[in-house]
C-alpha cells in the first residue's frame, strides 16, 4: 500500500465533496445554524411560557361551610390575588360536578373551608385545596392560595397573641426570605444537557451518511467507479482514501457542532446572567467530547461505507442507511429518558454508551472507568467494521452487484414459492405479531391455557397449513424420518452439559445486563407454580414447544433459507428462533440452542431428534427449577438456581466429547454447501 | 501486446446456477494492431475486458498485458493500460484539468510531466477552451474528449475500448475513431469491442467474434468472406452463430 496514493485519493475526494451542496448543507451549514436557532427558540419559548403563566386567569370555587368573620375575610383576601377570580356560588349536592370542572380545566382549584375546635377550645379553620398537580396553571393557583392562606394565618395568630398580650415577635425564630431568580435559563440548561448528546449523535450520523453514500454508491451511479478501479491505484488505497475522507468530514461536522454549541451556550447564558442549571460549559469538556467522538465516527463511517459499497446507487444507499439512522436515533434517545444511568452493560452498547457518557460530561459528572470501557469497546467494533468494509470493497460480487428481482414471489402459480425467502420472512413476521398480540392476550388471561393455545393455534396450525398449501411432500419437507435410538440417547446426555453452558451464559448476561426483578419473578412463577401438576407443566413447557416450535423453525423456516447453504440456513433460522422468544435478554442463549437444533436436524435428517432435544432442554430446566433445591447435595451447590462458574469447564469438555461421538456416528452427512437443507 | 489464454469467467446466478459469461477465450493483439471483439449484447465482451483490466478476477485461464500477468501483476497491468468505455462517467464537480490531473497522479505520472502531457493532449484534441470548466457544464462531445484524455494521461502502450461509441452522435463517434487510428499509428496495441458490424469492418486489423462467451471465429473480414462465401457482414456473423448452434445440437445427440 502506498501512502502517497491514499493521500491523493483523499485530497481529491475532499475537494469533490466540498463542492457538493448536499455535503455542505448537512455537514457544515446545519450544525452552525442549528444551535443558535435552537437556543433562541428554546429560550423565547420558555420565557413566553413563564409570562403566559404569570398573566393567566385563575378561577376557583370556594365552598364556605362556615360563613363567619374569618372565612369571609379569607374570601375577600383571595379575591385580592391578582388574576384570581372566585366562581359564582352554585348549590352542589355532590362534589363530582366540581371535580369534573377541575378536570376539564374550567376551574383551577376548589377551596373547601370547614371549621373545628382544637382541644384547648380555639377555632381551627380547615382549608382543603383541591387542585391538579399535572396542570401547571392549577399548581400555580394552589401555590398562590396557599401563600395567601399562610399570610392570613400569620395575621390571625398575631391577633390572638395580642389578645393574650404576648408580643407577636416571639414567633419569629427564623425569618424565611425567598427570592425567585429567573428560572428559564436554568431549566434550559438542564434540558439541553440531556438533549444535546442526542442531537450531536444524529447530526454526526447524518453527515457520515450523506458523505459515504456519495463516495461509493455515488461513483457507481455516475459510472466513475470503473475508471478508478482500472487505474494504477490499488483497491485498498481507494477504500482507505475514501474512508479517511468520510471520517474527516464527519469530524469536521462534530467540531462545528460543538463549536456552535459552545458559542450559543455562552451567548445565551451570559445574556441571562444565570447559571446553566448544572450544564458544564468549560471548553475542556467540549474538547473531551470531540476526542471521544472519534471512535464513534470511525465506527459509523465504516458501517455506512459498507452500505454504500453494497448499494448500486445513491438512492439505494440512502434506503439501506435508513435503518442505521433510525437505530441511531432510537439508541441515542436514552440520554433524555429518565432513569438511564451509565452502567457496565450500557457502556458496551454502541451509541447508548456515547449518549449517556456525553450527557454525563455535559452535566458535569462522569466516571473515568466507564469512559475507558466505552472507548475500548467501540475500538473493537471499529476494527471489525473497518475489516468488513475493506473486504466488501475487494469483493467483485458486491462491487458489481446486479439488479435483484423486485417482485415478491408469492405462491401464485408455483406453490413451492412458500419456500422463498420473501414469503418465509413475511410468514415469520405474521406469526411473530400474532404471538405478540394474540398470544400475549391469551397468556395474560390464563397462563397455561394461553400457552397451549399459542403453541397449537399460532405456531403449529399455520405452519402445517402453509406446508399443505405448498403441496410438497409433508414427510419430506418436515424430514419426518425415524430416529436412530443411539442418537436419542446421545442427545439426552448432551442436554445436560448444554443446559449448564446455556445457563451460565444467561448468568453472565445477567451480570452485564441485570434482568429486572419483576421479570425473574414471572419466569420463576411459571416454572415453580405448585398449583399446576408437574406433568401438566412438563407438557406445556417442554413437550408442546418441542413439537410446535421445531415444526415451524426446523420444519419450515430452515427450508426457506436452503439456498444459503447448510450453516447459513441453520444460523439465520436460529437467530429468528431467538427473536421469536420476544425477550432481548434471551436472544443469545436461545439462538445458540437454535443452532444446536438446526445442526441436529441436518446431521440426522430427522426432525424427531431436534424435537427430542428441545423437549429435553426445556424439561431439564423445569426439573431443576422445581426440584433442584430438594435434590440432596446438588441442591446446596445450586444456590438460588445458579450454577457455579467452574461447572462450565467440565460441561464444555463433556459436550465436546459427546459431540465428537455424535459426529462420528452420523458422519455420513457433511455440512458442506452441497448438503444444504433441500426440498428436492 | 495482449495475450489471452483460455480465459473463463463464471457467475453464480441468484437461482444458484452457473453462468459462463466468458468461456475459454483465447486470442492475441500485437503492437500497432487494432483487434475488435465483435459480439451481440451479453456475448461476454465487457466481462472479458474487465478481466483484462483486472477489475474482475478470472475463474480459470489467464491473460497478460505487455508481458504482465493479470492475476499475479495486476498493478503493472493497469499501469500499462488505458481503458475507455462508452458509459464511463467523469467527476462532475471537478474541472476537466482536475479530473485529468487526478488520474495522472493515480497512474504515478510525475506532477511536472502531468502538466506537459495535459497541454499536449489538449492541443491534440482541441480542449483549451474548456480545460478549466467544471465537467458538469460540458457538452457530451467535450466530456468524451476529457474521458479520452483521462485514459491516455499515462501514455499507455495498450488501449482497451469497451463499446466507446455507443450512444454517441456521428461527429463525437468520429473523434473516437480518429483517436483509435492515431493510437495505432503511434504503435499502441488496441483492443476494441462493439456490436456494430460496420464499425468493426472499418477499423479492425483483426476480428474476434464471440458469442455466449466463446470464440466463434478469428481473422480478417477478407478471410471470413472467403471462408463463408458470403458478402454481407451481418449474414457472415449469423452464419457463424448458426454453425455453433448446429455443433451444439450434434453434441447433445
Interface residues (C-beta under 8 A of the other chain):
Chain A: X5 X8 X9 X12 X15 X16 X19 X20 X222 X223 X224 X226 X227 X228 X229 X230 X231 X232 X233 X234 X396 X400 X404 X405 X563
Chain B: X14 X16 X50 X53 X54 X55 X56 X57 X75 X78 X79 X81 X83 X85 X87 X88 X89 X90 X91 X92 X93 X94 X98 X102 X103 X105 X106 X107 X108 X150 X154
